[in-house]
Amino acid sequence: MTRTQIANVDEKLDIIDHLNQDHSDELLVIANYYSQNSNYTKARIADIFEEGVIIDLFHIDQGQSQLYIPFKIKGSLEEKILYLAYYALTKLGENLKRNKRQFFTVKGKSRPSKNIMRIIINGTTPFPEYYAAYTYGFVLKQINRPKEIHSDKKKKGFFMRGMDHLFIWLLRILNSKNRMKLIKHINRDIRLYTLRSSTKNDEGQYTQGAIDIYLHGDTPGRRWVEQLKEGDIIFSRSKLPDKHPHLRSGKNVLIGDETAYPALAGILELWNNPTPPVVLILMNHPEEKAYFKDVPMPEGTELHYLIYAEKKQSELVIEELKKLSDFTGAWGGLERREAQKVRHYIRHIFSIDGTKNHIKGYWEIK
């Protein structure tokens, strides 16, 4: 069986790191379906070739093994692996949206800094106790009458399964350009926003949360959040915990622009490492410093505020990284292409692999 090495090694490593860090659930679905074994507890991508992917499988009783899965479509590496996940979900009879919708009631709004809006929300299900960098995929809509919440249940079942099969068929036959257009179209009203904090009620349940949103330009997200009022019901279609266990030990660098402020603040507030971090905070305007004035930080935290209005984010960050003698791990959220440059710099210059190099694209310049 032919296994052609990927020419662009950095692209391959970026995809492996992204999937292993942020999509462990989807990888487990792929592993369990294609191995015809539903008892694996963990799956990680070990390597990718032009023709297929090797996945490390972890079983409680049988230990570790490997599975090679050939790709089913032509396209980019990301498309090929995405198709494997969608195909497996459909064959297992699961809805592609995976029934992860959660509903929230808006309780109020405030501004922790000039361009960041905070939404206080109550949830119908508890928020996570460890909220640092936890994100929800919010649908840019609001529901004014509670009876509308369950109004579309009748549309599910057979019809939704049929739509999922149609979607999979289209992914298979479309060319790469139109395939990505389709995926972007079905996700056009969804935005990932980060949970800044979660709060207990009198019964010890984490029923209230705060979502912080950076307002910039005349964007759909900005229009949505500015229109929200107390009593509105909003909902998310996905949720994603950010797994960063490497921050519990060693010397770490935290990096983030305005879109990553709530994640940075949560990580600092819940810091569990005797060694304080180095923090590089990027901003367009000095007024955004106000966001961090009340954030509890580990004693000895080294803070650097970097104004990037007229410089590329990656240039500023790399200039600061050059001043550091050594560090063992990194976490960050920046513009997608700028994050890629920083991630590659840390990978090649500091020899830090994807298990400890979590520099992510939080947004993208269009």
C-alpha positions in Angstrom: 0.0 0.0 0.0 1.5 3.3 -1.1 2.2 5.9 1.6 3.5 9.1 0.1 5.1 11.6 2.5 3.5 15.0 2.7 5.8 17.6 1.1 4.9 20.5 3.4 5.9 19.1 6.8 4.8 22.2 8.7 1.3 22.1 7.2 1.1 18.4 8.2 2.3 19.1 11.7 -0.1 22.0 12.1 -3.1 19.8 11.2 -1.9 16.9 13.4 -1.5 19.4 16.3 -4.9 21.1 15.7 -6.8 17.8 15.6 -5.1 16.2 18.5 -5.5 19.3 20.7 -9.1 20.4 19.8 -10.9 17.5 18.1 -10.3 14.4 20.3 -14.1 13.5 20.2 -14.1 13.5 16.4 -11.0 11.4 16.3 -12.5 8.9 18.7 -15.6 8.6 16.4 -13.3 8.0 13.4 -11.3 5.4 15.3 -14.3 3.5 16.6 -16.1 3.4 13.3 -13.3 2.5 11.0 -11.8 -0.1 13.4 -15.3 -1.6 14.0 -14.6 -1.4 17.7 -16.5 1.0 20.0 -14.4 0.4 23.1 -11.5 2.7 22.5 -11.1 5.5 25.1 -8.7 7.8 23.2 -7.4 8.4 19.7 -4.6 10.5 18.4 -3.2 11.1 14.9 0.3 9.7 14.6 1.0 10.6 11.0 -0.6 11.7 7.8 0.3 10.6 4.2 -1.2 11.7 0.9 -3.3 8.5 0.8 -4.4 8.1 4.4 -3.9 8.7 8.1 -2.4 6.6 10.9 -4.2 6.9 14.2 -2.9 5.7 17.6 -5.7 3.9 19.5 -5.9 3.5 23.2 -7.9 0.7 24.8 -8.4 0.1 28.6 -7.7 -3.7 28.4 -5.8 -4.1 25.1 -3.4 -1.2 25.5 -2.2 0.8 22.5 -2.4 -0.1 18.8 -2.4 1.7 15.4 -4.9 1.9 12.6 -4.3 3.1 9.0 -7.4 4.6 7.4 -7.3 5.4 3.6 -8.8 8.7 2.5 -12.1 8.6 0.6 -11.9 11.9 -1.3 -9.4 14.2 -3.1 -8.7 17.6 -1.6 -6.6 19.3 1.2 -5.5 17.3 4.2 -8.1 19.1 6.3 -10.9 18.2 3.9 -9.9 14.6 3.7 -9.9 14.1 7.5 -13.0 16.1 8.0 -14.8 13.9 5.5 -13.7 10.8 7.4 -15.4 12.2 10.6 -18.6 13.3 8.8 -18.9 10.0 7.0 -18.4 8.0 10.3 -21.0 10.1 12.1 -23.5 9.6 9.4 -23.0 5.9 9.2 -23.4 5.6 13.0 -26.7 7.4 12.7 -25.7 10.5 14.5 -26.8 13.9 13.5 -23.9 16.0 12.2 -24.8 18.8 14.6 -24.5 16.1 17.3 -27.4 17.5 19.3 -25.1 19.7 21.4 -27.5 22.7 21.4 -27.6 24.6 24.7 -29.8 27.5 25.6 -29.0 30.6 27.7 -30.9 33.6 29.0 -29.3 37.0 28.8 -29.2 38.6 32.3 -27.2 41.7 31.5 -24.3 43.3 29.6 -21.2 45.4 30.6 -17.9 46.6 29.2 -14.7 45.4 31.0 -12.7 47.5 28.5 -13.3 50.0 25.6 -14.0 47.4 22.9 -15.0 44.3 24.8 -18.6 43.5 25.6 -19.5 41.1 28.4 -22.8 39.2 28.3 -24.0 37.7 31.6 -26.0 34.5 30.9 -27.8 31.8 32.8 -27.7 28.3 31.4 -30.3 25.5 31.2 -27.4 23.1 31.9 -24.4 23.9 34.2 -21.3 25.7 32.9 -17.9 24.0 33.4 -16.2 24.6 36.7 -12.9 24.9 34.9 -13.9 27.6 32.4 -10.4 28.7 31.1 -10.5 29.1 27.3 -13.8 27.1 27.1 -15.7 28.1 24.0 -19.2 27.9 22.7 -20.3 28.0 19.0 -23.1 30.6 19.3 -25.7 30.9 16.6 -26.2 34.6 15.8 -29.9 34.7 16.6 -32.0 35.3 19.7 -35.3 33.8 20.7 -37.8 36.1 22.4 -40.5 33.6 23.4 -39.5 30.4 25.3 -42.0 28.3 23.3 -39.8 28.8 20.2 -37.0 26.8 21.9 -38.3 23.4 20.9 -40.2 24.4 17.9 -38.0 22.6 15.4 -37.9 19.2 17.1 -40.4 17.8 14.6 -38.1 18.6 11.7 -35.5 16.1 13.0 -35.5 12.4 12.7 -35.8 11.0 9.2 -35.6 14.3 7.4 -32.4 15.4 9.2 -30.7 12.0 8.6 -31.6 12.4 4.9 -30.1 15.9 4.9 -26.9 14.6 6.5 -26.6 11.9 3.8 -27.1 14.5 1.1 -24.4 16.6 2.7 -21.9 13.7 2.7 -22.7 13.0 -0.9 -22.1 16.6 -1.9 -18.8 16.6 0.0 -17.7 13.6 -2.0 -18.6 14.9 -5.5 -17.7 18.6 -5.2 -14.3 20.0 -6.0 -12.2 21.4 -3.2 -13.2 25.0 -3.7 -16.9 24.3 -3.7 -16.6 21.8 -0.9 -15.2 24.5 1.4 -17.8 26.9 0.3 -20.5 24.5 1.3 -18.9 23.9 4.8 -18.6 27.7 5.3 -22.2 28.2 4.2 -23.7 25.8 6.7 -21.6 27.4 9.5 -22.2 31.0 8.3 -24.2 32.1 11.4 -22.0 30.5 14.0 -19.3 32.3 16.0 -17.0 30.9 18.6 -17.0 33.0 21.8 -15.1 32.3 25.0 -16.5 31.7 28.5 -14.8 34.3 30.7 -16.1 32.8 34.0 -18.7 30.6 35.6 -20.4 31.2 38.9 -22.1 28.9 41.5 -25.6 29.4 42.7 -26.8 28.6 46.2 -27.1 24.9 45.4 -23.5 24.7 44.2 -24.4 24.5 40.5 -22.5 26.6 38.0 -25.6 28.2 36.4 -24.3 31.6 35.5 -21.6 32.5 33.1 -19.9 35.5 31.4 -19.1 35.6 27.7 -16.6 38.3 26.5 -16.7 39.4 22.9 -14.3 41.8 21.2 -16.1 44.3 19.1 -14.3 45.4 15.9 -15.8 46.8 12.7 -19.3 46.3 11.5 -19.5 42.6 11.8 -22.4 40.2 12.2 -21.1 39.2 15.6 -21.0 42.8 16.7 -24.5 43.6 15.5 -25.8 40.5 17.2 -24.2 41.2 20.6 -25.2 44.9 20.6 -28.8 44.0 19.9 -29.1 41.6 22.8 -31.1 42.7 25.8 -32.0 41.2 29.1 -34.4 38.3 28.8 -33.4 37.3 25.3 -32.8 33.6 24.8 -29.7 32.6 22.8 -28.3 29.2 21.9 -25.0 27.5 21.0 -24.6 24.6 18.6 -21.3 23.4 19.9 -19.0 23.6 22.9 -15.2 23.0 23.1 -13.1 22.8 26.2 -9.5 23.9 25.7 -7.2 21.2 26.9 -3.8 22.6 28.0 -2.4 20.3 30.7 1.2 21.3 29.7 0.7 24.6 31.5 0.7 22.8 34.9 4.5 22.5 34.9 7.6 24.1 33.5 8.0 27.7 32.3 5.3 28.8 29.9 4.6 31.7 27.7 1.0 32.9 27.2 0.2 35.1 24.1 -3.0 36.7 23.1 -4.7 39.5 21.3 -8.1 41.0 22.1 -10.0 38.0 20.9 -8.1 35.8 23.3 -8.4 38.0 26.4 -11.1 36.0 28.1 -9.2 32.8 27.6 -5.9 34.4 28.9 -7.8 35.9 31.9 -9.3 32.5 32.7 -6.0 30.7 32.4 -4.3 33.2 34.7 -7.1 33.2 37.2 -7.1 29.4 37.5 -3.3 29.0 37.2 -2.0 25.8 38.8 1.7 25.8 38.4 4.4 26.9 40.9 6.3 28.6 38.1 4.6 31.9 37.0 4.1 32.5 33.3 5.4 35.1 30.9 2.4 36.9 29.3 2.5 38.8 26.0 -0.7 40.8 25.6 -1.3 42.3 22.2 -3.7 45.2 21.6 -4.6 47.8 19.0 -5.3 50.5 21.6 -3.6 51.0 25.0 -7.1 51.5 26.6 -7.6 47.7 26.4 -5.2 47.3 29.3 -8.2 48.0 31.5 -9.5 44.5 30.8 -6.8 42.9 33.0 -6.8 45.4 35.9 -9.0 43.2 38.1 -7.7 39.8 36.9 -6.0 37.8 39.6 -2.5 36.6 38.5 0.1 34.3 39.9 2.7 36.0 42.0 5.7 36.8 39.8 3.8 36.9 36.5 5.8 38.8 33.9 3.5 41.0 31.8 4.3 42.6 28.5 1.8 44.8 26.7 2.4 45.0 22.9 0.7 47.5 20.6 0.4 45.9 17.2 -1.7 48.6 15.3 1.1 49.2 12.8 3.0 46.0 13.0 2.3 42.4 12.4 1.4 40.4 15.5 4.0 37.7 14.7 6.9 40.3 14.4 6.2 41.7 17.9 5.8 38.3 19.5 8.9 36.9 17.9 10.9 39.9 19.0 9.9 39.2 22.6 10.5 35.5 22.3 14.0 36.1 21.2 14.7 37.8 24.6 13.7 34.7 26.5 16.5 32.3 27.4 14.3 29.2 27.6 10.7 28.0 28.1 9.0 24.7 28.0 5.5 25.4 26.7 3.3 28.0 25.0 -0.4 28.9 24.7 -1.8 31.6 22.5 -4.6 33.0 20.4 -3.9 35.3 17.5 -4.9 36.0 13.9 -4.7 32.7 12.0 -1.7 33.5 9.7 0.1 35.3 12.5 -0.5 32.4 14.9 1.0 30.0 12.3 4.2 32.1 12.1 4.6 32.1 15.8 3.8 28.4 16.1 6.4 27.5 13.5 9.0 29.8 15.2 8.5 28.0 18.6 8.5 24.6 16.9 11.8 25.2 15.0 13.8 27.5 17.2 12.8 26.2 20.7 12.1 22.6 19.5 8.7 22.5 21.3 6.3 20.0 19.8 2.5 20.1 19.5 1.8 18.6 22.9 3.2 21.9 24.4 3.0 24.3 21.6 -0.7 25.5 21.6 -0.6 28.7 19.5 -4.0 28.9 17.8 -5.7 31.0 15.2 -8.7 32.7 16.9 -9.8 34.8 13.9 -8.8 35.4 10.3 -8.3 38.5 8.2 -10.7 38.4 5.2 
